[in-house]
Amino acid sequence: VQLVESGGGLVQPGGSLRLSCAASGFTFNMYVMNWYRQAPGKARELVADISSNGGSTNYADSVKGRFTISRDNAKNTVYLQMNSLKPADTAVYYCSTFRWGQRYWGRGTQVTVSS
C-alpha cells in the first residue's frame, strides 16, 4: 500500500488549497479513505472520510462547511478541497486507509495558514 499526498503549502487566511492523495498497491475503490491532520504539539485528528463509492462523507465539526472530500476511483486519488482557511488549520495533513486490520498512512503534506 502506498499513499502519496501533495498540494500543501503556505496560504493566507481565507485562502484555499486542494490536497491530493495518490493511492496504489490495493483495490482503491473498495476502501474508505480518510484525511487526518496533526498540528504541532497536538494529537492527530480525523478531518474527513469518504465511502468507497464516494456516496457518503463525514467531517470534523471544525471543518464542516469549509472542507470537501472527494475521490476519483478511475485515478485512484482522493482529494481534500479546503476553503476559508484559518490559522488553526495549520498542520501536516495525512491520507489514510484501513485495510486487513492495519491502518496505512502517507508521509503527509504541510499546510500553513499565515499572513
N, C-alpha and C positions, 0 to 999 in steps of 0.2 A: 504494500500500500504506500503510495506517495501522494502527498498533498503539498502543493506549492502556491503560496499566497503572493499576490502582487497588488500594486495600486496605492500603497500607503504614501505618506509624505507630510509636508508641512502645509497647513491651510489656516486661513484667518477665521475667527469666529463668524458663524453664519454661512460659511462656505460649504462646499460639497466635495465628496470623494466617492469613487466606486472601487471597491476591492473585488478582486477575482481570486478564485482558488481552482487551480487545475488539478484534477484527480486522475490517478492511474493505478493499475495493479489490482483492481477489484471491479465488480459489476456495479458501476456507479448508480444506475437507475433503479437499483434495488434497496438503496440505503438512505435513511435520513441523514441530512447534512446539517452541521452546526457552525455558527460563528461564536467564538468566545473572545474575551479581551482581558488583559491584565495590565492595570496601571501600577506605577512604581509604589512598592510598599503595600499593595493590596492583593487580595486573593483573585484568582482567575474567576471570571463570571460569564455565565451564558448570556449572549446578546440576542441571538435569534436562531431558530431552526426551521427546517423545511422538510416536508414529507418527500418520499421517494419520487412521486409523480408531480410534485410541486403544488398540489392542490390544497395543502394545509400549511400554514405558517404560524409561528409563535414568536413573541418578542418580550424582552425585559421591559418593565414599566418605564425605565429610564430612557428608552429609545423609541417607544411607540409613537407613531405619527411622524417620525423623522427618518427612520431607517426602513429599508425594504430589502428583504432577502428574496432571491430568485435563483433559478437553476436552468441550465440548458443541458438536457441529458444527451443530446446529439454531440455536444462538445465536451462532455464530462467536466463541466465547470459550474461552480456555484458563485454567486455574486452577493455583495452587500452594498447597496446604494445608501450613502449616508448624506443626509441634508441637514441644514440648520445646525451645523456642528458647533459644539460648545467646548470650552477648555476642559471640562470634566470628561469629555470623550477621549482625551489623550491617553493612549495605551498601545500596547502591542496587541494586534488582532490576529487570532488563530482560527484556521479552518480545522474542523474535526469531524470524525465519524466513528461510530461504534460498530464493530464487526466481530462476530465469533468470540464474544466475551472480552474483547480488548478495545480500548479507545486509542485511536490514532490521531496524531497531531501534525500539522505543518510546522515550519520554523517560525512563522509569524511575520507580520509586516507592521512597521511602526507608523502610527498616526499621531501627529502632533498638531493640536489646535491652539494657536497663539497669534497674537497681534505683534 
